[in-house]
Amino acid sequence: MSFLRFAVRRLAEMAATLLAASFVVFGAMYLAPGSPASFLLAGRSASPEALAAVNAQYHLNDPFLVRYFRWLGDVVHGDFGRSLTYRTDVSRLLADRLPVTLLLITMALAVVVAVGLLLGRTAAVRGGATDSGILVGTTLAVGTPSFVAAVLLQGLFAVRLGWFPSSGAGDGFTDMLWHLTLPAIALALYLIGMLARVTRSAMLEALDSEHVTVARSRGVPERQVIRRHVLRNSLGTVLTTGGLIVSTLLVCTILVETAFSIGGIGQLLELSTTTKDFPTVQAISLIIVALFMTVNLIVDLLLPLVDPRVSLGTRGAAA
């Protein structure tokens, strides 16, 4: 199978899965007890006029499939409806908050990749006490949930030492980097431990392989052996883990943004779920699903390029 044909097939699969996910996200509102109108107005006083307005706004008197395809058509054009809590367009809410979340995820991902790969490589190559120390440290990191790390970092570096702000996202790019440093570390800590352990295992397996032994017997310098034969053969496993890492970051932002009072889509999702603001919940859920699928698509497309042992469409070979 050619790479182009494989990419087109994966794009088609992603589009079909996203369509199915949109149906589930839209239909979830109708699985709750009671009518959709009462569900949308939960916790609010609903006069007959207000109830009629909700029915008209969401076309609740139309058949379900008609409502779904109308909503899907609006979503395709960037219209996610109007927030019941904030009384403004959901697309505007997302435009205001999504950049903060994407910057936070980018900072956390940079920390995870830099520190996780370095620790994993160092543990596999040096071994001995260094390996044991890194294993203990990564075990502690993996056992520390993001919200626990957020509280610990906030108490030590924001409240006690006063080095970083304890809440908010800041104004301007530099101020945002300063405000998001602690949240990014809290978000990255668990994933640093996971990536370091995966990298260490993949490199140890590659170090024991036959072609590494042959390269060493031919007098190839150890640094070249590590770079050309060990690191390269470990990239497939590390890249596959990278997809899972990005997906986990998307989910954990809800906890970290809430802990640090950061106005991103994670905190918006938490608040919208609490207030039953379903147009906003539907929009954020669909965006998170789309980001999940995009990350998996990128991993699937990159995997055959970085690991020659993997043929197109067989990701499991590298795992």
Residue frames relative to the residue before (quaternion, step in Angstrom):
aa qw qx qy qz dx dy dz
M 1.0000 0.0000 0.0000 0.0000 0.00 0.00 0.00
S 0.4024 -0.7122 0.5152 0.2559 3.60 -0.85 0.94
F 0.6325 -0.5489 0.3824 0.3904 3.55 -1.25 0.50
L 0.6377 0.5416 -0.3290 0.4380 3.59 0.99 -0.83
R 0.6629 0.4952 -0.3042 0.4721 3.57 0.94 -0.90
F 0.6376 0.5241 -0.3216 0.4641 3.57 1.04 -0.83
A 0.6610 0.5091 -0.3106 0.4554 3.61 0.94 -0.90
V 0.6482 0.5089 -0.3193 0.4679 3.60 0.98 -0.84
R 0.6507 0.5141 -0.3203 0.4580 3.58 0.97 -0.84
R 0.6684 0.4942 -0.3064 0.4639 3.60 0.95 -0.85
L 0.6259 0.5264 -0.3372 0.4663 3.60 1.07 -0.71
A 0.6467 0.5105 -0.3158 0.4706 3.58 1.01 -0.82
E 0.6468 0.5105 -0.3189 0.4683 3.59 1.00 -0.82
M 0.6453 0.5202 -0.3176 0.4606 3.56 1.02 -0.82
A 0.6484 0.5135 -0.3228 0.4600 3.60 0.95 -0.83
A 0.6592 0.5032 -0.3127 0.4630 3.60 0.96 -0.86
T 0.6651 0.4967 -0.3056 0.4664 3.59 0.96 -0.85
L 0.6473 0.5159 -0.3202 0.4607 3.57 1.00 -0.80
L 0.6189 0.5330 -0.3379 0.4675 3.58 1.08 -0.71
A 0.6571 0.4959 -0.3092 0.4761 3.57 0.96 -0.87
A 0.6469 0.5206 -0.3190 0.4570 3.58 0.99 -0.83
S 0.6289 0.5332 -0.3406 0.4519 3.59 1.01 -0.77
F 0.6300 0.5328 -0.3312 0.4578 3.59 1.05 -0.77
V 0.6561 0.5028 -0.3041 0.4735 3.59 0.99 -0.88
V 0.6584 0.5161 -0.3116 0.4506 3.59 0.91 -0.95
F 0.6868 0.4687 -0.2906 0.4735 3.59 0.91 -0.88
G 0.7142 0.4775 -0.2681 0.4360 3.56 0.91 -0.93
A 0.5196 0.6617 -0.4186 0.3420 3.61 1.17 -0.47
M 0.6176 0.5651 -0.3476 0.4225 3.59 1.04 -0.73
Y 0.7143 0.4651 -0.2487 0.4600 3.57 1.11 -0.72
L 0.5653 0.5956 -0.3860 0.4204 3.59 1.29 -0.04
A 0.5649 0.6049 -0.3884 0.4051 3.59 1.22 -0.36
P 0.5992 -0.5662 0.4127 0.3873 3.58 -1.17 0.53
G 0.7422 0.3815 -0.2896 0.4687 3.57 -1.14 0.65
S 0.6347 -0.5309 0.3979 0.3962 3.52 -1.31 0.13
P 0.6252 -0.5417 0.3919 0.4027 3.63 -1.14 0.48
A 0.6295 0.5457 -0.3494 0.4289 3.60 1.00 -0.73
S 0.6776 0.4706 -0.2968 0.4809 3.59 0.90 -0.91
F 0.6171 0.5404 -0.3412 0.4591 3.58 1.11 -0.66
L 0.6673 0.4939 -0.2959 0.4725 3.58 0.99 -0.83
L 0.7461 0.3798 -0.2094 0.5052 3.57 1.11 -0.64
A 0.2856 0.7907 -0.5038 0.1984 3.59 1.27 0.27
G 0.8124 0.2392 -0.1951 0.4947 3.56 -0.93 0.94
R 0.6998 0.4058 -0.2711 0.5216 3.58 1.25 -0.02
S 0.5075 -0.6134 0.4927 0.3513 3.57 -1.13 0.53
A 0.1200 -0.8211 0.5577 0.0203 3.54 -0.74 1.04
S 0.1823 -0.7659 0.6109 0.0830 3.56 -0.37 1.24
P 0.6678 -0.4829 0.3560 0.4405 3.63 -1.19 0.30
E 0.6409 0.5235 -0.3322 0.4527 3.60 1.05 -0.77
A 0.6548 0.5032 -0.3149 0.4679 3.59 0.98 -0.86
L 0.6404 0.5251 -0.3212 0.4593 3.56 1.02 -0.84
A 0.6559 0.5007 -0.3073 0.4740 3.56 1.00 -0.82
A 0.6347 0.5326 -0.3314 0.4513 3.58 1.06 -0.75
V 0.6463 0.5053 -0.3169 0.4759 3.58 1.01 -0.80
N 0.6402 0.5223 -0.3249 0.4602 3.57 0.96 -0.86
A 0.6790 0.4794 -0.2949 0.4713 3.58 1.00 -0.81
Q 0.6600 0.5278 -0.3177 0.4299 3.59 0.94 -0.89
Y 0.7863 0.2955 -0.1508 0.5212 3.58 0.95 -0.90
H 0.4165 -0.7393 0.4515 0.2758 3.60 1.27 0.30
L 0.1758 0.8481 -0.4846 0.1224 3.55 1.02 0.82
N 0.6169 0.5391 -0.3606 0.4458 3.59 1.22 -0.20
D 0.5658 0.5829 -0.3891 0.4344 3.59 1.28 -0.13
P 0.6279 -0.5093 0.4072 0.4248 3.64 -1.23 0.31
F 0.6631 -0.5491 0.3416 0.3769 3.56 -1.18 0.69
L 0.6947 0.4785 -0.2985 0.4465 3.60 0.77 -0.98
V 0.6047 0.5417 -0.3572 0.4619 3.60 1.09 -0.66
R 0.6595 0.5006 -0.3048 0.4706 3.59 0.97 -0.88
Y 0.6489 0.5304 -0.3234 0.4393 3.57 0.97 -0.88
F 0.7127 0.4453 -0.2775 0.4656 3.59 0.75 -0.97
R 0.6045 0.5288 -0.3686 0.4681 3.61 1.11 -0.52
W 0.6496 0.5020 -0.3057 0.4823 3.58 1.00 -0.90
L 0.6559 0.5148 -0.3136 0.4542 3.61 0.93 -0.90
G 0.6429 0.5218 -0.3239 0.4577 3.58 1.00 -0.80
D 0.6448 0.5053 -0.3197 0.4761 3.58 1.04 -0.78
V 0.6384 0.5347 -0.3260 0.4475 3.59 0.99 -0.86
V 0.6287 0.5396 -0.3352 0.4485 3.59 0.97 -0.85
H 0.7228 0.4021 -0.2337 0.5111 3.58 1.11 -0.69
G 0.6161 -0.6002 0.3327 0.3866 3.61 1.25 0.35
D 0.5754 0.5685 -0.3859 0.4436 3.60 1.25 0.26
F 0.0990 -0.8222 0.5604 0.0139 3.59 -0.37 1.27
G 0.6419 -0.5180 0.3366 0.4542 3.60 1.18 0.23
R 0.5403 -0.6136 0.4813 0.3160 3.54 -1.38 -0.23
S 0.4730 -0.6881 0.4771 0.2742 3.56 -0.89 0.97
L 0.4065 -0.7158 0.5167 0.2355 3.56 -0.93 0.94
T 0.6891 0.4756 -0.2765 0.4717 3.59 1.14 -0.58
Y 0.7875 0.3375 -0.1623 0.4895 3.58 0.79 -1.03
R 0.3216 -0.7861 0.4779 0.2243 3.60 1.30 -0.12
T 0.6295 0.4623 -0.3691 0.5038 3.56 0.93 0.93
D 0.6688 -0.4900 0.3509 0.4353 3.57 -1.25 0.23
V 0.5090 -0.6496 0.4725 0.3093 3.59 -0.98 0.88
S 0.6146 0.5565 -0.3552 0.4318 3.60 0.99 -0.75
R 0.6402 0.5077 -0.3302 0.4726 3.62 1.07 -0.67
L 0.6194 0.5340 -0.3385 0.4655 3.59 1.02 -0.77
L 0.6729 0.4934 -0.2957 0.4650 3.56 0.93 -0.93
A 0.6471 0.5278 -0.3252 0.4437 3.59 0.96 -0.82
D 0.6662 0.4994 -0.2998 0.4658 3.60 1.10 -0.69
R 0.7942 0.3674 -0.1578 0.4576 3.58 0.95 -0.89
L 0.5787 0.6254 -0.3844 0.3552 3.61 1.07 -0.60
P 0.6330 0.5362 -0.3674 0.4205 3.69 0.88 -0.73
V 0.6276 0.5327 -0.3480 0.4487 3.61 1.00 -0.73
T 0.6746 0.4919 -0.2930 0.4660 3.57 0.90 -0.93
L 0.6605 0.5023 -0.3179 0.4587 3.60 0.93 -0.84
L 0.6396 0.5059 -0.3334 0.4731 3.62 1.02 -0.73
L 0.6372 0.5218 -0.3256 0.4643 3.59 0.99 -0.81
I 0.6728 0.4848 -0.3002 0.4713 3.61 0.89 -0.89
T 0.6393 0.5261 -0.3296 0.4537 3.60 0.99 -0.79
M 0.6558 0.4988 -0.3139 0.4718 3.60 0.95 -0.86
A 0.6666 0.4956 -0.3063 0.4650 3.59 0.90 -0.91
L 0.6544 0.5164 -0.3179 0.4517 3.60 0.95 -0.84
A 0.6310 0.5291 -0.3335 0.4589 3.60 1.02 -0.78
V 0.6535 0.4971 -0.3102 0.4791 3.59 1.00 -0.82
V 0.6474 0.5293 -0.3215 0.4443 3.60 0.92 -0.90
V 0.6976 0.4737 -0.2841 0.4564 3.59 0.79 -1.01
A 0.6904 0.4889 -0.2963 0.4433 3.61 0.82 -0.98
V 0.7511 0.3938 -0.2236 0.4804 3.58 0.72 -1.05
G 0.6589 0.5303 -0.3196 0.4272 3.60 0.91 -0.85
L 0.6792 0.4691 -0.2954 0.4811 3.59 0.88 -0.91
L 0.6458 0.5264 -0.3289 0.4445 3.61 0.95 -0.83
L 0.6802 0.4793 -0.2955 0.4693 3.59 0.87 -0.92
G 0.6588 0.5121 -0.3136 0.4533 3.60 0.94 -0.86
R 0.6643 0.4947 -0.3029 0.4713 3.58 0.93 -0.87
T 0.6633 0.5124 -0.3107 0.4483 3.57 0.89 -0.93
A 0.6583 0.5117 -0.3143 0.4540 3.61 0.92 -0.88
A 0.6953 0.4781 -0.2883 0.4526 3.61 0.90 -0.89
V 0.7178 0.4598 -0.2642 0.4510 3.60 0.90 -0.89
R 0.7552 0.3974 -0.2258 0.4699 3.61 0.83 -0.93
G 0.1718 -0.8180 0.5322 0.1342 3.61 0.98 -0.74
G 0.6920 0.5192 -0.3280 0.3795 3.56 -1.27 -0.50
A 0.8365 -0.1514 0.1295 0.5105 3.55 -1.06 -0.83
T 0.6063 0.5567 -0.3573 0.4415 3.60 1.08 -0.68
D 0.6488 0.5140 -0.3045 0.4713 3.56 0.98 -0.92
S 0.6682 0.5018 -0.3082 0.4546 3.58 0.90 -0.92
G 0.6536 0.5196 -0.3148 0.4514 3.59 0.95 -0.88
I 0.6691 0.4858 -0.3021 0.4744 3.59 0.94 -0.87
L 0.6263 0.5351 -0.3447 0.4501 3.60 1.02 -0.73
V 0.6453 0.5061 -0.3213 0.4735 3.58 0.99 -0.83
G 0.6742 0.5062 -0.2962 0.4488 3.58 0.90 -0.94
T 0.6919 0.4661 -0.2853 0.4719 3.59 0.92 -0.88
T 0.5922 0.5521 -0.3688 0.4566 3.59 1.14 -0.56
L 0.6432 0.5042 -0.3138 0.4833 3.58 1.02 -0.81
A 0.6537 0.5222 -0.3148 0.4482 3.58 0.97 -0.86
V 0.6686 0.4950 -0.2993 0.4673 3.58 0.93 -0.92
G 0.7058 0.4638 -0.2646 0.4655 3.59 1.08 -0.69
T 0.6311 0.5212 -0.3367 0.4656 3.61 1.26 0.05
P 0.3250 -0.7570 0.5302 0.2006 3.64 -0.40 1.15
S 0.6515 -0.5540 0.3570 0.3756 3.56 -1.17 0.60
F 0.6817 0.4896 -0.3148 0.4432 3.60 0.92 -0.83
V 0.6085 0.5251 -0.3498 0.4814 3.61 1.17 -0.57
A 0.6457 0.5087 -0.3148 0.4746 3.58 0.96 -0.86
A 0.6268 0.5430 -0.3368 0.4459 3.59 1.01 -0.78
V 0.6711 0.4899 -0.2999 0.4687 3.60 0.90 -0.90
L 0.6627 0.5103 -0.3079 0.4534 3.60 0.93 -0.90
L 0.6844 0.4776 -0.2871 0.4702 3.58 0.85 -0.95
Q 0.6339 0.5351 -0.3215 0.4565 3.56 1.00 -0.83
G 0.6873 0.4937 -0.2862 0.4494 3.59 0.90 -0.94
L 0.7282 0.4435 -0.2490 0.4594 3.58 0.93 -0.90
F 0.8188 0.3137 -0.1441 0.4587 3.59 0.56 -1.20
A 0.7142 0.4120 -0.2688 0.4980 3.62 1.15 -0.42
V 0.7633 0.3710 -0.2086 0.4860 3.59 0.75 -1.04
R 0.7587 0.3961 -0.2288 0.4638 3.61 0.69 -1.05
L 0.7902 0.3088 -0.1605 0.5044 3.60 0.75 -1.05
G 0.3009 -0.7979 0.4776 0.2113 3.60 1.13 -0.53
W 0.3615 0.7588 -0.4732 0.2639 3.57 1.19 0.51
F 0.7954 0.1653 -0.0623 0.5798 3.58 1.07 -0.71
P 0.5811 -0.5585 0.4440 0.3915 3.62 -1.21 0.40
S 0.4382 -0.7119 0.4885 0.2503 3.55 -1.10 0.66
S 0.8089 0.0622 -0.0214 0.5842 3.61 1.19 -0.34
G 0.6879 0.4890 -0.3591 0.3984 3.54 -1.35 0.22
A 0.4361 -0.7076 0.5030 0.2368 3.54 -1.32 0.37
G 0.4964 -0.6810 0.4228 0.3333 3.63 1.24 -0.14
D 0.3431 -0.7090 0.5768 0.2165 3.54 -1.37 0.19
G 0.7796 0.2361 -0.2034 0.5432 3.59 -0.80 0.97
F 0.6559 -0.5732 0.3244 0.3689 3.55 -1.14 0.70
T 0.6875 0.4814 -0.3007 0.4530 3.62 0.81 -0.96
D 0.6608 0.4980 -0.3064 0.4706 3.57 0.94 -0.86
M 0.6294 0.5254 -0.3371 0.4628 3.60 1.07 -0.69
L 0.6215 0.5311 -0.3484 0.4586 3.60 1.00 -0.76
W 0.6541 0.5146 -0.3084 0.4607 3.59 1.00 -0.86
H 0.6846 0.4891 -0.2800 0.4622 3.58 0.91 -0.96
L 0.7467 0.4287 -0.2262 0.4555 3.60 0.98 -0.81
T 0.4189 0.7261 -0.4674 0.2807 3.62 1.23 -0.02
L 0.7044 0.4479 -0.2757 0.4766 3.61 0.74 -0.99
P 0.6513 0.4929 -0.3432 0.4638 3.65 0.86 -0.76
A 0.6454 0.5199 -0.3346 0.4486 3.62 0.97 -0.78
I 0.6514 0.4972 -0.3200 0.4755 3.61 0.99 -0.78
A 0.6397 0.5194 -0.3256 0.4637 3.59 0.98 -0.84
L 0.6667 0.5016 -0.2881 0.4699 3.55 1.05 -0.81
A 0.7231 0.4744 -0.2387 0.4416 3.57 1.05 -0.84
L 0.5339 0.6937 -0.4064 0.2616 3.59 1.04 -0.73
Y 0.6847 0.4802 -0.2872 0.4671 3.61 0.75 -1.02
L 0.7100 0.4710 -0.2641 0.4521 3.58 0.91 -0.93
I 0.5487 0.5775 -0.3997 0.4535 3.60 1.18 -0.44
G 0.6628 0.5051 -0.2997 0.4645 3.57 0.91 -0.94
M 0.6718 0.5011 -0.3070 0.4509 3.57 0.92 -0.88
L 0.6890 0.4735 -0.2935 0.4637 3.61 0.85 -0.94
A 0.6300 0.5371 -0.3435 0.4434 3.61 0.98 -0.76
R 0.6790 0.4847 -0.2948 0.4660 3.58 0.93 -0.86
V 0.6437 0.5030 -0.3273 0.4748 3.60 1.00 -0.75
T 0.6538 0.5101 -0.3136 0.4626 3.60 0.93 -0.88
R 0.6412 0.5251 -0.3229 0.4570 3.59 0.95 -0.86
S 0.6783 0.4902 -0.2984 0.4588 3.62 0.85 -0.94
A 0.6665 0.5022 -0.3092 0.4559 3.58 0.92 -0.90
M 0.6826 0.4780 -0.2970 0.4662 3.60 0.95 -0.81
L 0.6233 0.5218 -0.3523 0.4638 3.61 1.01 -0.69
E 0.6360 0.5154 -0.3282 0.4713 3.59 1.01 -0.77
A 0.6700 0.4894 -0.2985 0.4717 3.59 0.97 -0.86
L 0.6280 0.5476 -0.3384 0.4372 3.62 1.05 -0.73
D 0.7021 0.4529 -0.2653 0.4812 3.59 1.11 -0.63
S 0.5001 0.6787 -0.4257 0.3288 3.62 1.24 -0.08
E 0.6613 -0.5576 0.3526 0.3569 3.52 -1.27 0.57
H 0.6842 0.5001 -0.3153 0.4270 3.59 0.89 -0.86
V 0.5944 0.5338 -0.3737 0.4713 3.60 1.16 -0.43
T 0.6332 0.5253 -0.3272 0.4648 3.58 1.01 -0.80
V 0.6505 0.5129 -0.3094 0.4670 3.56 1.01 -0.87
A 0.6499 0.5200 -0.3205 0.4522 3.59 0.95 -0.88
R 0.6611 0.4977 -0.3096 0.4684 3.57 0.97 -0.81
S 0.6561 0.5191 -0.3168 0.4469 3.59 0.99 -0.83
R 0.6652 0.4854 -0.2986 0.4825 3.59 1.20 -0.49
G 0.5649 -0.6472 0.3641 0.3598 3.57 1.27 0.09
V 0.3319 0.7316 -0.5258 0.2797 3.58 1.20 0.42
P 0.5214 -0.6467 0.4476 0.3310 3.64 -0.81 0.94
E 0.5984 -0.6147 0.3856 0.3397 3.56 -1.03 0.89
R 0.6269 0.5474 -0.3488 0.4309 3.60 1.01 -0.76
Q 0.6648 0.4849 -0.3000 0.4825 3.60 1.02 -0.78
V 0.6040 0.5525 -0.3553 0.4514 3.58 1.06 -0.72
I 0.6692 0.4986 -0.2995 0.4625 3.57 0.91 -0.96
R 0.7162 0.4691 -0.2682 0.4416 3.57 0.84 -1.00
R 0.7766 0.3852 -0.2019 0.4558 3.60 0.76 -1.04
H 0.8062 0.3182 -0.1520 0.4751 3.59 0.88 -0.84
V 0.7314 0.4136 -0.2524 0.4799 3.60 0.98 -0.74
L 0.7020 0.4620 -0.2794 0.4645 3.59 0.71 -1.07
R 0.6687 0.5183 -0.3142 0.4306 3.59 0.86 -0.95
N 0.7051 0.4520 -0.2748 0.4721 3.58 0.92 -0.87
S 0.6446 0.5102 -0.3258 0.4670 3.60 1.25 -0.26
L 0.5231 0.6905 -0.4022 0.2962 3.57 1.20 -0.46
G 0.6025 0.5815 -0.3673 0.4049 3.59 1.04 -0.71
T 0.6851 0.4698 -0.2783 0.4822 3.55 0.88 -0.98
V 0.6580 0.5094 -0.3121 0.4584 3.58 0.96 -0.86
L 0.6548 0.5145 -0.3158 0.4549 3.60 0.98 -0.83
T 0.6271 0.5255 -0.3343 0.4678 3.57 1.01 -0.79
T 0.6489 0.4961 -0.3073 0.4882 3.57 1.01 -0.80
G 0.5955 0.5876 -0.3586 0.4143 3.58 1.09 -0.69
G 0.6237 0.5343 -0.3402 0.4581 3.58 1.04 -0.70
L 0.6574 0.4960 -0.3007 0.4811 3.55 1.01 -0.85
I 0.6240 0.5559 -0.3355 0.4347 3.58 1.05 -0.76
V 0.6678 0.4898 -0.3063 0.4694 3.58 0.87 -0.92
S 0.6396 0.5230 -0.3261 0.4594 3.57 0.99 -0.81
T 0.6553 0.5026 -0.3102 0.4709 3.59 0.98 -0.83
L 0.6103 0.5553 -0.3498 0.4437 3.59 1.03 -0.74
L 0.6392 0.5390 -0.3299 0.4383 3.57 0.96 -0.85
V 0.6902 0.4732 -0.2830 0.4686 3.57 0.95 -0.87
C 0.7098 0.4850 -0.2710 0.4330 3.59 0.86 -0.98
T 0.5153 0.6398 -0.4326 0.3713 3.62 1.16 -0.30
I 0.5607 0.6016 -0.3955 0.4091 3.61 1.13 -0.58
L 0.6987 0.4660 -0.2706 0.4706 3.59 0.89 -0.96
V 0.7053 0.4747 -0.2792 0.4465 3.57 0.83 -1.00
E 0.6516 0.5033 -0.3265 0.4642 3.61 0.93 -0.80
T 0.6382 0.5060 -0.3324 0.4756 3.59 1.04 -0.68
A 0.6588 0.5215 -0.3149 0.4414 3.62 0.92 -0.88
F 0.7700 0.3309 -0.1727 0.5175 3.61 0.98 -0.83
S 0.4038 -0.7329 0.4608 0.2958 3.63 1.26 0.16
I 0.2864 0.7492 -0.5308 0.2739 3.55 0.87 1.01
G 0.3721 -0.7702 0.4798 0.1953 3.57 -0.72 1.03
G 0.2888 0.7501 -0.5414 0.2467 3.58 0.59 1.15
I 0.7041 -0.4506 0.3073 0.4547 3.59 -1.24 -0.13
G 0.5535 0.5973 -0.4028 0.4178 3.61 1.19 -0.36
Q 0.6815 0.4502 -0.2779 0.5056 3.56 0.90 -0.92
L 0.6219 0.5415 -0.3415 0.4511 3.60 1.05 -0.76
L 0.6383 0.5167 -0.3264 0.4680 3.60 1.01 -0.79
E 0.6492 0.5153 -0.3211 0.4582 3.60 0.94 -0.86
L 0.6868 0.4724 -0.2848 0.4733 3.60 0.89 -0.91
S 0.6681 0.5061 -0.3049 0.4522 3.59 0.96 -0.85
T 0.6240 0.5204 -0.3432 0.4712 3.58 1.06 -0.67
T 0.6499 0.5261 -0.3145 0.4493 3.58 0.99 -0.86
T 0.7612 0.3644 -0.1920 0.5008 3.58 0.96 -0.88
K 0.4166 -0.7313 0.4445 0.3068 3.60 1.32 0.15
D 0.2839 0.7403 -0.5429 0.2768 3.55 0.94 0.95
F 0.1354 -0.8846 0.4398 0.0762 3.54 0.45 1.24
P 0.5892 0.5438 -0.4104 0.4344 3.66 0.93 -0.50
T 0.6684 0.4817 -0.2994 0.4812 3.59 1.02 -0.80
V 0.6419 0.5184 -0.3268 0.4610 3.61 0.95 -0.84
Q 0.6419 0.5236 -0.3249 0.4564 3.59 0.95 -0.86
A 0.6732 0.5068 -0.3032 0.4450 3.58 0.88 -0.95
I 0.6910 0.4692 -0.2914 0.4664 3.60 0.83 -0.96
S 0.6267 0.5360 -0.3422 0.4504 3.59 0.98 -0.79
L 0.6732 0.4935 -0.3002 0.4617 3.56 0.91 -0.90
I 0.6422 0.5174 -0.3252 0.4628 3.60 1.01 -0.76
I 0.6486 0.5104 -0.3235 0.4628 3.59 0.95 -0.83
V 0.6375 0.5134 -0.3282 0.4715 3.60 0.98 -0.82
A 0.6529 0.5141 -0.3135 0.4595 3.60 0.96 -0.87
L 0.6537 0.4999 -0.3188 0.4703 3.60 0.99 -0.78
F 0.5887 0.5616 -0.3520 0.4627 3.59 1.06 -0.79
M 0.7151 0.4637 -0.2563 0.4560 3.56 0.75 -1.09
T 0.6307 0.5324 -0.3404 0.4504 3.59 1.02 -0.74
V 0.6408 0.5179 -0.3206 0.4672 3.58 0.98 -0.84
N 0.6668 0.4946 -0.3035 0.4676 3.60 0.90 -0.90
L 0.6304 0.5287 -0.3351 0.4592 3.59 1.03 -0.76
I 0.6554 0.5086 -0.3151 0.4610 3.59 0.91 -0.89
V 0.6411 0.5180 -0.3215 0.4662 3.60 0.98 -0.85
D 0.6661 0.5073 -0.3068 0.4525 3.59 0.88 -0.91
L 0.6867 0.4779 -0.2911 0.4640 3.59 1.02 -0.77
L 0.6969 0.4772 -0.2792 0.4568 3.60 1.05 -0.74
L 0.5781 0.6524 -0.3714 0.3198 3.56 1.05 -0.78
P 0.6989 0.4416 -0.3067 0.4716 3.67 0.76 -0.84
L 0.6382 0.5441 -0.3346 0.4299 3.61 1.16 -0.50
V 0.7468 0.3888 -0.2254 0.4902 3.61 1.02 -0.74
D 0.7711 0.2452 -0.1501 0.5682 3.61 1.17 -0.46
P 0.2974 -0.8032 0.4872 0.1706 3.61 -0.22 1.21
R 0.5782 0.5925 -0.3869 0.4061 3.62 1.20 -0.28
V 0.6579 0.5031 -0.2978 0.4747 3.57 1.24 -0.42
S 0.2365 -0.7562 0.5921 0.1474 3.56 -0.81 1.01
L 0.6653 -0.5246 0.3427 0.4058 3.59 -1.15 0.51
G 0.8297 0.2136 -0.1802 0.4832 3.52 -0.86 1.07
T 0.6865 0.4159 -0.2885 0.5220 3.62 1.24 0.20
R 0.0844 -0.8403 0.5351 0.0216 3.56 0.49 1.21
G 0.6255 0.6036 -0.3432 0.3560 3.59 0.94 -0.78
A 0.5440 0.6416 -0.4023 0.3614 3.57 1.16 -0.36
A 0.7172 0.4411 -0.2519 0.4771 3.55 1.09 -0.64
A 0.5872 0.6069 -0.3744 0.3831 3.56 1.17 -0.42
